[in-house]
Amino acid sequence: MPEGPHRPRRGAATIEEVARAAGVSRQTVSNTLNAPQRVRPETLERVNAAIRELGYQPDQSARSLRSGARRTIGYLAPVDDPLDPNPLMAGFLEALVDAAGAAGQRVLLFRPGQGTADPAASIDELVAARQVDGLVLADVLHEDVRIAHAARLGVPFVSFGRTGPGQPQHWVDIGNEAAMAEVVRHLAALGHRRIGYLGAAEELPWMAARRAGFLAEADRLGLSAVATGAAGAGAGAVDGAGGAAGGSVTASVRALLRGPDRPTAVAAGSDLLALDVYEAVRAEGLVIGPGGVAVTGFHDTPLCRHLHPGLTSVRLPLRAIATALVGRLLDQVRGRAAPGEGLELPTELVVRGSSGRSGGAQRSGWSGWFGEPERSGEPGRSGRSGESGRSGRSGRSG
């Protein structure tokens, strides 16, 4: 069958065939692919039309050999349980792959080898093999050894999470304190004067920042505030939620709710911790939402939309974070001056039915997280907005 005018050719077209079809030189085709700013718009349009018509695919390996660039970004993936994956970092990875692809890059995932928690050897191996142009790091801790090692090597890198003083400030992050302060203002506007906070291990810097933001804003507004933590959860546990510590977390929240000055609202440092609050509130025979105990989370994971009532939560701008990280990394790779400071991006508070007006501790016959409530007193939802976005869970600063 003869080829139609817009039918890609069978077999691999060559750059010379594209040049002939467009009526330009081979160098002009090369400039179109690698330096389109050098090509006049009308010529650029003609060459791109020929590329599409012929189905031309550039030889990426040859281009990499000539330029020395691998067009590949290494992502040191956080350790996770494949049977209980971290939805925030899964969402971040998807956003990172999309942002890299839009910039003509691929993402190579790697981790330290079995039996070792030291990432230095795996970073060294990747850099020595010239497999990547730079690194993306996440879940950055105080005095993070990965940051220090990458800086010593002189390899381009960026981090989802703030680096410490004296380290390169190649980071993108959210304002954890500011985000939690917004949660406090939201609860105060609904009439709550006694509020509680459920956090996790203090060695996680993003969780410490959320707790500090909660307490500082509550103090500024003259609210009565109390904070409790998820005991037994260290840096290796995602936000200190889940696992064996889950029962003790619920117990600590129940203790908060039994006192004479119990809070009418509880803000959790993550959506998974908010599940413990849901369980504790219902174990005490109380209602979640208007007329009962208001509950908020952090990360706006997909589960927020499926709980009943839906969970009010802080949404992270994962796509904007990923795009900024890729842009900052490629600036380093291409020899441009790196910014002297990190980039903080705003969050969004997504309001759903779990946060409602203060009105006393209404009792309920509720028996589960999902589905329809019993008729004995579950209040209606309020303030629903923005339930279609995606995000995830995690220990991430974001």
LINBELZI-V402755 format. One record per residue. N is the residue number from 0. PSI is psi as a letter, one per 40 degrees, with the letter a starting at -180 (none if undefined). OMEGA is omega as a letter, one per 40 degrees, with the letter a starting at -180 (none if undefined). NEAR is the number of other ideal C-beta (glycine too) atoms within 10 Angstrom. Layout:
BEGIN
N_PSI_OMEGA_NEAR / N_PSI_OMEGA_NEAR
END
This chain:
BEGIN
0_h_i_4 / 1_i_a_4 / 2_h_i_11 / 3_i_a_8 / 4_d_a_5 / 5_e_a_8 / 6_h_i_12 / 7_i_i_13 / 8_i_i_12 / 9_i_a_8 / 10_i_a_7 / 11_h_i_11 / 12_i_i_18 / 13_i_i_14 / 14_d_i_17 / 15_d_i_11 / 16_d_i_15 / 17_d_i_25 / 18_d_i_19 / 19_d_a_14 / 20_d_a_18 / 21_e_a_22 / 22_f_i_11 / 23_i_i_18 / 24_i_i_11 / 25_d_a_13 / 26_d_i_11 / 27_d_i_20 / 28_d_i_26 / 29_d_i_19 / 30_d_i_18 / 31_d_a_23 / 32_d_a_18 / 33_d_a_13 / 34_g_a_9 / 35_e_i_13 / 36_e_i_6 / 37_e_a_13 / 38_h_i_20 / 39_i_a_9 / 40_d_a_8 / 41_d_i_8 / 42_d_i_17 / 43_d_i_17 / 44_d_a_13 / 45_d_a_18 / 46_d_i_25 / 47_d_i_17 / 48_d_i_14 / 49_d_i_21 / 50_d_i_20 / 51_d_a_11 / 52_d_a_19 / 53_e_a_21 / 54_f_a_13 / 55_h_i_20 / 56_h_i_9 / 57_i_i_14 / 58_g_a_12 / 59_d_a_13 / 60_d_i_10 / 61_d_i_9 / 62_d_i_14 / 63_d_i_15 / 64_d_a_11 / 65_d_a_11 / 66_d_a_10 / 67_e_i_8 / 68_h_a_16 / 69_e_a_21 / 70_f_a_18 / 71_h_i_18 / 72_h_i_27 / 73_h_i_24 / 74_h_i_22 / 75_g_a_21 / 76_h_i_15 / 77_i_i_18 / 78_h_a_11 / 79_i_i_14 / 80_h_a_10 / 81_d_i_5 / 82_e_i_5 / 83_g_a_10 / 84_i_a_12 / 85_h_a_24 / 86_d_i_19 / 87_d_a_27 / 88_d_i_24 / 89_d_i_16 / 90_d_i_25 / 91_d_i_27 / 92_d_i_21 / 93_d_i_15 / 94_d_i_23 / 95_d_i_26 / 96_d_i_17 / 97_d_a_16 / 98_d_i_23 / 99_d_i_24 / 100_d_i_12 / 101_d_i_11 / 102_e_i_14 / 103_f_a_12 / 104_i_i_23 / 105_i_i_13 / 106_h_i_20 / 107_h_i_15 / 108_h_i_11 / 109_i_i_17 / 110_i_i_14 / 111_i_a_16 / 112_i_i_11 / 113_h_i_5 / 114_e_i_5 / 115_i_i_11 / 116_e_a_8 / 117_h_a_12 / 118_e_a_20 / 119_d_a_16 / 120_d_a_12 / 121_d_i_17 / 122_d_i_24 / 123_d_a_13 / 124_d_a_12 / 125_d_a_18 / 126_d_a_18 / 127_d_i_9 / 128_e_a_9 / 129_f_a_12 / 130_d_a_13 / 131_i_i_24 / 132_d_a_21 / 133_i_a_22 / 134_i_i_27 / 135_h_i_26 / 136_i_i_24 / 137_i_a_25 / 138_f_a_25 / 139_h_a_21 / 140_i_i_16 / 141_h_a_12 / 142_f_a_9 / 143_h_a_20 / 144_d_a_13 / 145_d_i_22 / 146_d_a_23 / 147_d_a_15 / 148_d_i_19 / 149_d_i_27 / 150_d_i_15 / 151_d_a_9 / 152_d_a_15 / 153_e_i_8 / 154_h_i_19 / 155_h_i_22 / 156_i_i_27 / 157_i_a_28 / 158_i_i_29 / 159_g_a_27 / 160_i_a_22 / 161_h_i_21 / 162_i_a_24 / 163_i_i_14 / 164_i_a_5 / 165_e_i_8 / 166_i_i_17 / 167_h_a_18 / 168_f_a_16 / 169_f_a_27 / 170_i_i_25 / 171_h_a_26 / 172_i_i_24 / 173_i_i_25 / 174_g_a_17 / 175_d_i_27 / 176_d_a_19 / 177_d_a_14 / 178_d_a_22 / 179_d_i_28 / 180_d_i_21 / 181_d_i_18 / 182_d_i_27 / 183_d_i_26 / 184_d_i_15 / 185_d_a_19 / 186_d_i_30 / 187_d_i_19 / 188_d_i_11 / 189_e_i_19 / 190_e_a_13 / 191_h_i_25 / 192_e_i_16 / 193_h_a_18 / 194_i_i_26 / 195_i_i_25 / 196_h_i_27 / 197_h_a_29 / 198_a_a_26 / 199_a_a_30 / 200_h_a_20 / 201_e_a_11 / 202_e_i_12 / 203_h_a_25 / 204_d_a_21 / 205_d_i_26 / 206_d_i_26 / 207_d_i_18 / 208_d_i_21 / 209_d_i_29 / 210_d_a_22 / 211_d_i_16 / 212_d_i_22 / 213_d_a_28 / 214_d_a_19 / 215_d_a_15 / 216_d_i_22 / 217_d_i_27 / 218_d_a_12 / 219_d_a_12 / 220_e_i_16 / 221_f_i_8 / 222_i_i_19 / 223_h_a_14 / 224_i_i_19 / 225_i_a_16 / 226_i_i_18 / 227_i_a_15 / 228_i_i_19 / 229_g_a_29 / 230_i_i_13 / 231_e_a_13 / 232_h_i_27 / 233_a_a_11 / 234_d_i_16 / 235_e_i_10 / 236_h_a_18 / 237_h_i_26 / 238_e_i_28 / 239_e_a_30 / 240_i_i_24 / 241_a_i_20 / 242_a_a_15 / 243_d_a_9 / 244_e_a_20 / 245_d_a_18 / 246_d_a_11 / 247_d_i_14 / 248_d_i_29 / 249_d_a_20 / 250_d_a_13 / 251_d_i_17 / 252_d_i_28 / 253_d_i_16 / 254_d_i_12 / 255_d_a_22 / 256_e_a_20 / 257_e_a_10 / 258_i_a_10 / 259_d_i_4 / 260_f_a_8 / 261_i_i_17 / 262_i_i_24 / 263_e_i_25 / 264_i_i_28 / 265_h_i_30 / 266_h_i_34 / 267_i_a_31 / 268_e_i_33 / 269_i_i_31 / 270_d_i_28 / 271_d_i_28 / 272_d_i_29 / 273_d_i_29 / 274_d_i_22 / 275_d_i_27 / 276_d_i_29 / 277_d_a_25 / 278_d_a_17 / 279_d_a_24 / 280_d_a_26 / 281_d_i_19 / 282_d_i_13 / 283_e_i_16 / 284_f_a_13 / 285_i_a_20 / 286_i_i_25 / 287_h_i_30 / 288_a_a_27 / 289_h_i_22 / 290_e_a_21 / 291_b_i_27 / 292_h_i_30 / 293_i_a_29 / 294_h_i_30 / 295_i_i_30 / 296_a_a_31 / 297_h_i_33 / 298_d_a_30 / 299_f_i_30 / 300_i_i_26 / 301_d_a_14 / 302_d_a_21 / 303_d_a_24 / 304_e_a_18 / 305_e_i_13 / 306_i_i_21 / 307_h_e_19 / 308_i_i_24 / 309_i_a_21 / 310_h_i_29 / 311_h_a_29 / 312_i_i_32 / 313_h_a_26 / 314_h_i_20 / 315_i_i_30 / 316_g_a_19 / 317_d_a_29 / 318_d_i_18 / 319_d_i_16 / 320_d_a_24 / 321_d_i_25 / 322_d_i_19 / 323_d_i_20 / 324_d_a_28 / 325_d_a_25 / 326_d_a_14 / 327_d_i_24 / 328_d_a_25 / 329_d_i_21 / 330_d_i_16 / 331_d_a_18 / 332_d_a_18 / 333_e_i_10 / 334_e_i_7 / 335_i_a_10 / 336_h_i_7 / 337_i_i_14 / 338_i_a_13 / 339_e_a_8 / 340_i_a_9 / 341_i_a_18 / 342_h_i_17 / 343_h_a_13 / 344_i_a_15 / 345_i_i_12 / 346_i_i_23 / 347_h_i_17 / 348_h_a_20 / 349_h_a_24 / 350_h_i_21 / 351_a_a_26 / 352_e_a_23 / 353_e_i_31 / 354_h_a_30 / 355_i_a_30 / 356_i_i_17 / 357_h_a_21 / 358_f_a_14 / 359_i_a_10 / 360_g_i_16 / 361_i_i_17 / 362_i_a_13 / 363_i_i_20 / 364_e_a_13 / 365_i_a_21 / 366_e_i_9 / 367_i_a_11 / 368_d_a_15 / 369_i_i_8 / 370_a_a_9 / 371_i_i_8 / 372_i_i_17 / 373_i_a_11 / 374_e_a_7 / 375_f_i_10 / 376_e_i_14 / 377_h_a_22 / 378_i_i_19 / 379_i_i_10 / 380_i_i_16 / 381_i_i_18 / 382_f_a_19 / 383_h_i_14 / 384_i_i_11 / 385_f_a_14 / 386_e_a_13 / 387_e_a_7 / 388_i_i_17 / 389_i_i_16 / 390_a_i_27 / 391_a_a_25 / 392_i_i_28 / 393_i_i_28 / 394_e_a_31 / 395_i_i_29 / 396_d_i_25 / 397_none_none_29
END
